[in-house]
Amino acid sequence: MNTNLTVHIEAKVKQAEDNIKNSYRQYIDDIEGLKALMPEEQRYIINELAAEADRRQERLLTIAGIYLRPYVTAHIRTILALESANDTLPASDKTA
């Protein structure tokens, strides 16, 4: 069960990171579509939006890497430690 839990949580973290990346790609695709419709002298606005989106995506992924993964790892370790401690209890203590 420990392995399944670890795999499941890691998959959810990866899914969250992939969602950030996919949302970013969709946003860039959408604004690039608008760029083609804009007058040439105003297209710099789209370039600025894309640059800002790049910065924000990198920040989100950095924050996820800094905070989310260590939190999940600590959570998994706590669960594993509790299960390990529970496994070492005599059978009579487990039913109490």
OpenMM code with the backbone's topology and positions (N, CA, C; nanometers):
from openmm import Vec3, app, unit

residues = "MET ASN THR ASN LEU THR VAL HIS ILE GLU ALA LYS VAL LYS GLN ALA GLU ASP ASN ILE LYS ASN SER TYR ARG GLN TYR ILE ASP ASP ILE GLU GLY LEU LYS ALA LEU MET PRO GLU GLU GLN ARG TYR ILE ILE ASN GLU LEU ALA ALA GLU ALA ASP ARG ARG GLN GLU ARG LEU LEU THR ILE ALA GLY ILE TYR LEU ARG PRO TYR VAL THR ALA HIS ILE ARG THR ILE LEU ALA LEU GLU SER ALA ASN ASP THR LEU PRO ALA SER ASP LYS THR ALA".split()
positions = [
    Vec3(0.0830, -0.1200, 0.0000),
    Vec3(0.0000, 0.0000, 0.0000),
    Vec3(0.0872, 0.1260, 0.0000),
    Vec3(0.1996, 0.1218, 0.0704),
    Vec3(0.2871, 0.2384, 0.0764),
    Vec3(0.3325, 0.2802, -0.0623),
    Vec3(0.3721, 0.1825, -0.1419),
    Vec3(0.4182, 0.2121, -0.2773),
    Vec3(0.3053, 0.2710, -0.3599),
    Vec3(0.1863, 0.2144, -0.3476),
    Vec3(0.0718, 0.2665, -0.4224),
    Vec3(0.0410, 0.4103, -0.3836),
    Vec3(0.0480, 0.4404, -0.2552),
    Vec3(0.0222, 0.5761, -0.2083),
    Vec3(0.1264, 0.6720, -0.2636),
    Vec3(0.2514, 0.6329, -0.2556),
    Vec3(0.3592, 0.7169, -0.3070),
    Vec3(0.3420, 0.7417, -0.4558),
    Vec3(0.3146, 0.6374, -0.5305),
    Vec3(0.2956, 0.6499, -0.6753),
    Vec3(0.1761, 0.7397, -0.7057),
    Vec3(0.0681, 0.7221, -0.6319),
    Vec3(-0.0525, 0.8023, -0.6540),
    Vec3(-0.0267, 0.9504, -0.6267),
    Vec3(0.0398, 0.9798, -0.5169),
    Vec3(0.0666, 1.1194, -0.4824),
    Vec3(0.1635, 1.1813, -0.5821),
    Vec3(0.2671, 1.1091, -0.6187),
    Vec3(0.3613, 1.1608, -0.7188),
    Vec3(0.2903, 1.1871, -0.8514),
    Vec3(0.1987, 1.0995, -0.8878),
    Vec3(0.1228, 1.1186, -1.0124),
    Vec3(0.0386, 1.2453, -1.0049),
    Vec3(-0.0204, 1.2720, -0.8895),
    Vec3(-0.1017, 1.3933, -0.8729),
    Vec3(-0.0156, 1.5188, -0.8811),
    Vec3(0.1035, 1.5151, -0.8220),
    Vec3(0.1941, 1.6297, -0.8296),
    Vec3(0.2345, 1.6536, -0.9744),
    Vec3(0.2686, 1.5468, -1.0450),
    Vec3(0.3066, 1.5590, -1.1861),
    Vec3(0.1898, 1.6118, -1.2684),
    Vec3(0.0697, 1.5642, -1.2382),
    Vec3(-0.0488, 1.6116, -1.3095),
    Vec3(-0.0683, 1.7616, -1.2865),
    Vec3(-0.0481, 1.8073, -1.1645),
    Vec3(-0.0612, 1.9505, -1.1353),
    Vec3(0.0406, 2.0313, -1.2154),
    Vec3(0.1643, 1.9823, -1.2212),
    Vec3(0.2669, 2.0522, -1.2992),
    Vec3(0.2324, 2.0517, -1.4479),
    Vec3(0.1837, 1.9392, -1.4973),
    Vec3(0.1439, 1.9308, -1.6386),
    Vec3(0.0282, 2.0249, -1.6690),
    Vec3(-0.0647, 2.0373, -1.5753),
    Vec3(-0.1775, 2.1294, -1.5946),
    Vec3(-0.1297, 2.2736, -1.6065),
    Vec3(-0.0300, 2.3104, -1.5258),
    Vec3(0.0272, 2.4452, -1.5356),
    Vec3(0.0856, 2.4655, -1.6744),
    Vec3(0.1626, 2.3678, -1.7204),
    Vec3(0.2262, 2.3784, -1.8520),
    Vec3(0.1232, 2.3828, -1.9644),
    Vec3(0.0198, 2.2990, -1.9551),
    Vec3(-0.0830, 2.2964, -2.0598),
    Vec3(-0.1638, 2.4253, -2.0628),
    Vec3(-0.1950, 2.4795, -1.9463),
    Vec3(-0.2676, 2.6066, -1.9405),
    Vec3(-0.1850, 2.7170, -2.0046),
    Vec3(-0.0563, 2.7151, -1.9766),
    Vec3(0.0341, 2.8143, -2.0350),
    Vec3(0.0348, 2.8025, -2.1874),
    Vec3(0.0482, 2.6807, -2.2366),
    Vec3(0.0509, 2.6608, -2.3825),
    Vec3(-0.0784, 2.7094, -2.4475),
    Vec3(-0.1913, 2.6794, -2.3834),
    Vec3(-0.3201, 2.7226, -2.4377),
    Vec3(-0.3293, 2.8749, -2.4388),
    Vec3(-0.2830, 2.9377, -2.3323),
    Vec3(-0.2838, 3.0839, -2.3247),
    Vec3(-0.1990, 3.1439, -2.4360),
    Vec3(-0.0794, 3.0901, -2.4550),
    Vec3(0.0094, 3.1403, -2.5606),
    Vec3(-0.0557, 3.1214, -2.6973),
    Vec3(-0.1149, 3.0057, -2.7203),
    Vec3(-0.1839, 2.9822, -2.8482),
    Vec3(-0.2960, 3.0837, -2.8690),
    Vec3(-0.3718, 3.1091, -2.7640),
    Vec3(-0.4834, 3.2040, -2.7742),
    Vec3(-0.4349, 3.3452, -2.8056),
    Vec3(-0.3318, 3.3913, -2.7347),
    Vec3(-0.2876, 3.5287, -2.7594),
    Vec3(-0.2136, 3.5409, -2.8919),
    Vec3(-0.1490, 3.4342, -2.9360),
    Vec3(-0.0854, 3.4386, -3.0682),
    Vec3(-0.1918, 3.4502, -3.1769),
    Vec3(-0.3072, 3.3881, -3.1561),
    Vec3(-0.4179, 3.4017, -3.2503),
    Vec3(-0.4681, 3.5451, -3.2558),
    Vec3(-0.4705, 3.6107, -3.1421),
    Vec3(-0.5117, 3.7514, -3.1377),
    Vec3(-0.4087, 3.8411, -3.2052),
    Vec3(-0.2831, 3.8046, -3.1892),
    Vec3(-0.1748, 3.8853, -3.2452),
    Vec3(-0.1908, 3.9012, -3.3963),
    Vec3(-0.2313, 3.7953, -3.4624),
    Vec3(-0.2487, 3.8000, -3.6080),
    Vec3(-0.3600, 3.8962, -3.6488),
    Vec3(-0.4541, 3.9195, -3.5598),
    Vec3(-0.5668, 4.0079, -3.5906),
    Vec3(-0.5385, 4.1540, -3.5573),
    Vec3(-0.4325, 4.1784, -3.4825),
    Vec3(-0.4027, 4.3143, -3.4369),
    Vec3(-0.3226, 4.3910, -3.5414),
    Vec3(-0.3366, 4.5221, -3.5386),
    Vec3(-0.2508, 4.6038, -3.6257),
    Vec3(-0.1043, 4.5837, -3.5863),
    Vec3(-0.0168, 4.5926, -3.6830),
    Vec3(0.1271, 4.5678, -3.6627),
    Vec3(0.1844, 4.6490, -3.5465),
    Vec3(0.1457, 4.7750, -3.5356),
    Vec3(0.2038, 4.8621, -3.4327),
    Vec3(0.1584, 4.8262, -3.2908),
    Vec3(0.0572, 4.7419, -3.2773),
    Vec3(0.0099, 4.7033, -3.1441),
    Vec3(0.0484, 4.5602, -3.1057),
    Vec3(0.1161, 4.4905, -3.1929),
    Vec3(0.1511, 4.3506, -3.1656),
    Vec3(0.2533, 4.3360, -3.0534),
    Vec3(0.3224, 4.4426, -3.0225),
    Vec3(0.4180, 4.4364, -2.9111),
    Vec3(0.3469, 4.4001, -2.7809),
    Vec3(0.2183, 4.4354, -2.7713),
    Vec3(0.1404, 4.4039, -2.6505),
    Vec3(0.1364, 4.2522, -2.6294),
    Vec3(0.1156, 4.1788, -2.7367),
    Vec3(0.1113, 4.0328, -2.7276),
    Vec3(0.2483, 3.9781, -2.6865),
    Vec3(0.3526, 4.0366, -2.7414),
    Vec3(0.4877, 3.9927, -2.7034),
    Vec3(0.5121, 4.0149, -2.5542),
    Vec3(0.4642, 4.1278, -2.5026),
    Vec3(0.4789, 4.1563, -2.3596),
    Vec3(0.3967, 4.0589, -2.2756),
    Vec3(0.2753, 4.0287, -2.3221),
    Vec3(0.1919, 3.9314, -2.2503),
    Vec3(0.2578, 3.7934, -2.2486),
    Vec3(0.3137, 3.7534, -2.3612),
    Vec3(0.3804, 3.6230, -2.3686),
    Vec3(0.5016, 3.6191, -2.2760),
    Vec3(0.5774, 3.7268, -2.2721),
    Vec3(0.6942, 3.7325, -2.1837),
    Vec3(0.6516, 3.7248, -2.0370),
    Vec3(0.5450, 3.7959, -2.0032),
    Vec3(0.4940, 3.7911, -1.8654),
    Vec3(0.4423, 3.6515, -1.8326),
    Vec3(0.3758, 3.5892, -1.9272),
    Vec3(0.3273, 3.4522, -1.9061),
    Vec3(0.4443, 3.3573, -1.8818),
    Vec3(0.5534, 3.3755, -1.9558),
    Vec3(0.6736, 3.2936, -1.9348),
    Vec3(0.7248, 3.3076, -1.7920),
    Vec3(0.7338, 3.4313, -1.7460),
    Vec3(0.7841, 3.4556, -1.6102),
    Vec3(0.6923, 3.3919, -1.5062),
    Vec3(0.5632, 3.4072, -1.5254),
    Vec3(0.4691, 3.3523, -1.4271),
    Vec3(0.4682, 3.2002, -1.4271),
    Vec3(0.4773, 3.1407, -1.5454),
    Vec3(0.4797, 2.9950, -1.5514),
    Vec3(0.6033, 2.9417, -1.4799),
    Vec3(0.7169, 3.0030, -1.5055),
    Vec3(0.8396, 2.9599, -1.4384),
    Vec3(0.8268, 2.9760, -1.2872),
    Vec3(0.7658, 3.0846, -1.2447),
    Vec3(0.7477, 3.1079, -1.1007),
    Vec3(0.6554, 3.0022, -1.0400),
    Vec3(0.5448, 2.9723, -1.1086),
    Vec3(0.4524, 2.8703, -1.0586),
    Vec3(0.5203, 2.7341, -1.0470),
    Vec3(0.5958, 2.6979, -1.1495),
    Vec3(0.6643, 2.5688, -1.1454),
    Vec3(0.7720, 2.5667, -1.0375),
    Vec3(0.8383, 2.6791, -1.0176),
    Vec3(0.9389, 2.6878, -0.9119),
    Vec3(0.8731, 2.6738, -0.7756),
    Vec3(0.7635, 2.7446, -0.7559),
    Vec3(0.6917, 2.7362, -0.6282),
    Vec3(0.6424, 2.5944, -0.6050),
    Vec3(0.5886, 2.5326, -0.7088),
    Vec3(0.5432, 2.3939, -0.6952),
    Vec3(0.6599, 2.3040, -0.6560),
    Vec3(0.7742, 2.3248, -0.7187),
    Vec3(0.8916, 2.2439, -0.6869),
    Vec3(0.9447, 2.2692, -0.5475),
    Vec3(0.9395, 2.3946, -0.5048),
    Vec3(0.9930, 2.4307, -0.3734),
    Vec3(0.8999, 2.3867, -0.2611),
    Vec3(0.7704, 2.4082, -0.2780),
    Vec3(0.6766, 2.3842, -0.1689),
    Vec3(0.5961, 2.2555, -0.1813),
    Vec3(0.5477, 2.2258, -0.3008),
    Vec3(0.4568, 2.1125, -0.3143),
    Vec3(0.5275, 1.9786, -0.2977),
    Vec3(0.6349, 1.9585, -0.3701),
    Vec3(0.7047, 1.8292, -0.3625),
    Vec3(0.7563, 1.7987, -0.2214),
    Vec3(0.8232, 1.8926, -0.1532),
    Vec3(0.8685, 1.8614, -0.0165),
    Vec3(0.7519, 1.8337, 0.0789),
    Vec3(0.6405, 1.9053, 0.0621),
    Vec3(0.5242, 1.8809, 0.1471),
    Vec3(0.4729, 1.7392, 0.1253),
    Vec3(0.4604, 1.7012, -0.0004),
    Vec3(0.4117, 1.5672, -0.0324),
    Vec3(0.5083, 1.4616, 0.0208),
    Vec3(0.6366, 1.4844, 0.0029),
    Vec3(0.7370, 1.3897, 0.0522),
    Vec3(0.7282, 1.3761, 0.2038),
    Vec3(0.7168, 1.4872, 0.2741),
    Vec3(0.7047, 1.4832, 0.4205),
    Vec3(0.5779, 1.4099, 0.4622),
    Vec3(0.4701, 1.4345, 0.3905),
    Vec3(0.3426, 1.3691, 0.4205),
    Vec3(0.3556, 1.2174, 0.4027),
    Vec3(0.4179, 1.1766, 0.2936),
    Vec3(0.4372, 1.0336, 0.2685),
    Vec3(0.5231, 0.9720, 0.3786),
    Vec3(0.6303, 1.0404, 0.4162),
    Vec3(0.7183, 0.9876, 0.5215),
    Vec3(0.6433, 0.9722, 0.6534),
    Vec3(0.5574, 1.0673, 0.6847),
    Vec3(0.4788, 1.0589, 0.8081),
    Vec3(0.3864, 0.9383, 0.8047),
    Vec3(0.3187, 0.9204, 0.6929),
    Vec3(0.2282, 0.8059, 0.6795),
    Vec3(0.3057, 0.6749, 0.6913),
    Vec3(0.4193, 0.6677, 0.6245),
    Vec3(0.5000, 0.5457, 0.6301),
    Vec3(0.5499, 0.5190, 0.7715),
    Vec3(0.5905, 0.6238, 0.8426),
    Vec3(0.6375, 0.6073, 0.9806),
    Vec3(0.5245, 0.5588, 1.0709),
    Vec3(0.4059, 0.6144, 1.0530),
    Vec3(0.2912, 0.5712, 1.1337),
    Vec3(0.2557, 0.4259, 1.1046),
    Vec3(0.2568, 0.3894, 0.9772),
    Vec3(0.2266, 0.2508, 0.9417),
    Vec3(0.3330, 0.1564, 0.9966),
    Vec3(0.4582, 0.1985, 0.9893),
    Vec3(0.5672, 0.1163, 1.0410),
    Vec3(0.5537, 0.0985, 1.1917),
    Vec3(0.5226, 0.2066, 1.2620),
    Vec3(0.5035, 0.1991, 1.4069),
    Vec3(0.3856, 0.1089, 1.4399),
    Vec3(0.2801, 0.1171, 1.3614),
    Vec3(0.1621, 0.0342, 1.3831),
    Vec3(0.1955, -0.1131, 1.3606),
    Vec3(0.2812, -0.1407, 1.2641),
    Vec3(0.3199, -0.2791, 1.2352),
    Vec3(0.4015, -0.3410, 1.3478),
    Vec3(0.4700, -0.2586, 1.4265),
    Vec3(0.5537, -0.3114, 1.5344),
    Vec3(0.4762, -0.3321, 1.6639),
    Vec3(0.3529, -0.2827, 1.6703),
    Vec3(0.2722, -0.3016, 1.7908),
    Vec3(0.2269, -0.4469, 1.8010),
    Vec3(0.2171, -0.4976, 1.9239),
    Vec3(0.1597, -0.6315, 1.9405),
    Vec3(0.0144, -0.6316, 1.8926),
    Vec3(-0.0341, -0.7449, 1.8512),
    Vec3(-0.1701, -0.7561, 1.7976),
    Vec3(-0.2739, -0.7060, 1.8967),
    Vec3(-0.2532, -0.7273, 2.0258),
    Vec3(-0.3506, -0.6834, 2.1259),
    Vec3(-0.3600, -0.5317, 2.1324),
    Vec3(-0.2493, -0.4595, 2.1061),
    Vec3(-0.2506, -0.3134, 2.1087),
    Vec3(-0.3195, -0.2548, 1.9862),
    Vec3(-0.3190, -0.3258, 1.8759),
    Vec3(-0.3781, -0.2753, 1.7521),
    Vec3(-0.5298, -0.2708, 1.7588),
    Vec3(-0.5895, -0.3552, 1.8407),
    Vec3(-0.7353, -0.3587, 1.8488),
    Vec3(-0.7885, -0.2584, 1.9485),
    Vec3(-0.7035, -0.2029, 2.0299),
    Vec3(-0.7468, -0.1090, 2.1341),
    Vec3(-0.7816, 0.0242, 2.0770),
] * unit.nanometer
topology = app.Topology()
chain = topology.addChain("A")
for resn in residues:
    res = topology.addResidue(resn, chain)
    for name in ("N", "CA", "C"):
        topology.addAtom(name, app.Element.getBySymbol(name[0]), res)
